[in-house]
Amino acid sequence: MVKHQPLQVYERQLCLSCITGIYGCRWKRYQRSQDDTSKWECTWFFILCCSFFLLLFWTYFWWEAHNDYNEFNWLLYNRSGEWSDGTVPILTTTVVGFTYTTVLMGLALCHIALGQQLNLFWIHKVCVLAVLLTTITGVVSIDDLWRTEWDIVIISLQFTGPFLHIGAVVVVTALGWLVAGFVVRGERSRFQMAVVCVYVCVLLLLYLAPLAISSPCVMDKSSLSPRPLVIARRGAPMLAPENTLMSFNKALQHSVAALEADVAISLDGVPFLMRDRTLRRTTDVQRLFPSRQSDDASLFSWTELRSLNAGLWFLKDDPYWTLWSLSPRERRRAGNQTVCSLADLLRLALKANRSVMLNLRRPPPTHPRHHLWVNDTLRTLQRSGIPLDKVFWTLEVDRERVRRLAPRLRQTSPRKLPLKELRQKGITALTLHYSLALPYDIRQYSAGNVSVNVHTVNEPWLYSVLWCSGVSSVSSEAPNLLKDVPHPTWLLSPDAYYLIWIASVLLSFAAVVAIFVHQKWKMSGMQSYNPEQIMLSAVVRRPSRDVNIMKEKLIFSEINNGVGSTEELSMYAENGYVRYTHSGLLR
């Protein structure tokens, strides 16, 4: 009676060990399993997918919202009374969370591709759930505080839509490898058929998605309108303190077409430039007038306003993270800025032969100039000597009286009105937020000889979209960036766009068919093995997945022949070769 030594297998699968170890803390081979994933773990995989896709949207939103970061910080300041860059903690947590969920998502897909059972480690489960709840909280908070910013997602899709479509087609096509492997490896079940149906539906939707993508940058180059003029909104606040002479001089150095400013009225009737209701953020009022730092800026006399420093806050807060680009001389100059009067701005514009756009703010009811503020502003305009046809008047209050007193002013409306009403009111220009500037409306107003100015445009991609839409001008806090945009970032003719669309669809379809055929052929080759062939080919290198499948077939064959109860099968790999044997009693 001879007893054969049992043959064992020791596989060197460092990559697989790392994948299962990081994802489920299963570092040893005997901890891994190729059994079907339990419903509980499938639920956690679904939660992981939800976290990943929600964070993907959240990351995309904040990437596109870069145009309005300063606006977001200003909203936070108005609520809290303290200036801080609220985007820093949001961006930090977003990058960390997205990186973490992306790694886990990749590991989960590797488990599926290798046929390994999903078993997410409990620490990961806690972290994924925390990431999901944190992201949901952030979305709800932004919807409450900054709801209008969601519009930028729709606008950005006009710019990124064609590229996102191609990227999505590539990703879904690659996922066909996992779907095909999942379907052909097991028996035909309803769940597998459901997975195939869902995959095919998603693929078809992606193939037809360009029918719903409407981008103004898909046009013939000959139809492109002239380059929109750039209006310096509060000067160049990225390079100097906003609404100061230094800021407007910086803007003029970047060849802007006009200067835009926020105008308030002092206690003694002098128009001056100030965006905020109070002086706390942009001056040192807390040092000179500590008991009045929360008072309305209009309740200060011009002498008091002129004594304030309006530049040190810029050096302290660095609101646009651009202080590093200033020379020491420019920093000293920025730190010595004072509150600018409207008369100073008009003299600068007259000297540079530039237009001016004014956003006026009415003083509070207790102000002595509450009913005379429009007259004070008109008087300053007339005394400055600037041609009134170079001044954009955006105020809706007393528009008819202003037209009678200064008929040469360029009347501008901040609201979208019918062309007939615009003509009746003598309005020749509109200044709209970019979310309201729809391509159809822009074309309609342009046909009616009404120019459209859009604010606030700081990013080249948004400038490119509005350029293709046909706007006349844009108000920007970053004229230094838009100066370097001589043409739209991208422009495709309809024929070229359709060609790219059809080519990507055909290539994707061919790749999906090839993947399914290859997976089916590979599995049919596995099914043709019999126990004798498996034993004879034992010394041939094979992927661990193929070896496991052959092992299972051999076990089932031995069991069916009645040998399974007396024989033991084991497998091991030595020096990279796979070998099979069995032990038993030979009589």
Secondary structure as UniProt FT lines:
FT   STRAND          2..3
FT   HELIX           14..24
FT   HELIX           29..31
FT   HELIX           39..64
FT   HELIX           65..68
FT   HELIX           69..80
FT   HELIX           87..114
FT   HELIX           122..145
FT   HELIX           147..150
FT   HELIX           151..185
FT   HELIX           190..208
FT   HELIX           209..212
FT   TURN            216..217
FT   HELIX           221..223
FT   STRAND          229..233
FT   TURN            237..239
FT   TURN            242..243
FT   HELIX           245..253
FT   TURN            254..255
FT   STRAND          258..265
FT   TURN            267..268
FT   STRAND          271..273
FT   TURN            280..282
FT   HELIX           285..288
FT   HELIX           290..292
FT   TURN            293..294
FT   HELIX           297..299
FT   HELIX           302..306
FT   HELIX           312..317
FT   TURN            319..320
FT   HELIX           323..325
FT   HELIX           328..334
FT   TURN            335..336
FT   HELIX           342..352
FT   STRAND          355..360
FT   TURN            365..366
FT   TURN            368..372
FT   HELIX           373..384
FT   HELIX           388..390
FT   STRAND          391..393
FT   TURN            397..398
FT   HELIX           399..405
FT   TURN            407..408
FT   STRAND          410..413
FT   HELIX           419..424
FT   TURN            425..426
FT   STRAND          429..433
FT   TURN            434..436
FT   HELIX           439..447
FT   TURN            448..449
FT   STRAND          451..455
FT   HELIX           460..469
FT   STRAND          473..476
FT   HELIX           479..482
FT   TURN            483..484
FT   HELIX           494..527
FT   HELIX           531..536
FT   TURN            537..539
FT   HELIX           544..560
FT   TURN            561..562
FT   TURN            564..566
FT   STRAND          568..574
FT   TURN            575..576
FT   STRAND          577..583
FT   STRAND          585..586
//
